[in-house]
Amino acid sequence: MKTTAAQWKIKPVDGERARAIASAAGLPEPIARVLALRGFGEPSGIAEFLDPRLANLSDPFLLPAMDRAVPRIWR
């Protein structure tokens, strides 16, 4: 059986945007590059993402069938 080697596909990132994120958030540039690729740009959003709080989570009962899932998990 012949197998093919996996190939990494690296998305291009706007270097200027990554440097701006790194500077504004005080982060290393490689981390800022990942955040830029994921659509982050504002320091407040980055801080919330990197240091999450339970108060910022959405209501889990908005997920479909959660009202049936919770009792099943408890059982």
Helices and strands as residue ranges (DSSP letters): H 15-25, H 29-37, H 43-50, G 54-56, G 60-62, H 66-74
